[in-house]
Amino acid sequence: MAFRPAGVGRFALDGDELCGDPHPELQGHLVVESRDHFLAWFEEQRKSMPTRKAL
């Protein structure tokens, strides 16, 4: 499945779009952030990861 967002925001997804007819009750969402916001979040995630200790 591929998405081509028209802009930044939170977009609702229905189960039948994700899984087909068997799961119409499922709900999901797609969050589209600006590049700068994403890179700042990514850097915070990287900083919080444990580092590997040298053997």
Secondary structure by P-SEA (a helix, b strand, c coil): cccccccbbbbbbccccccccccccccbbbbbbcaaaaaaaaaaaaaabbbbccc
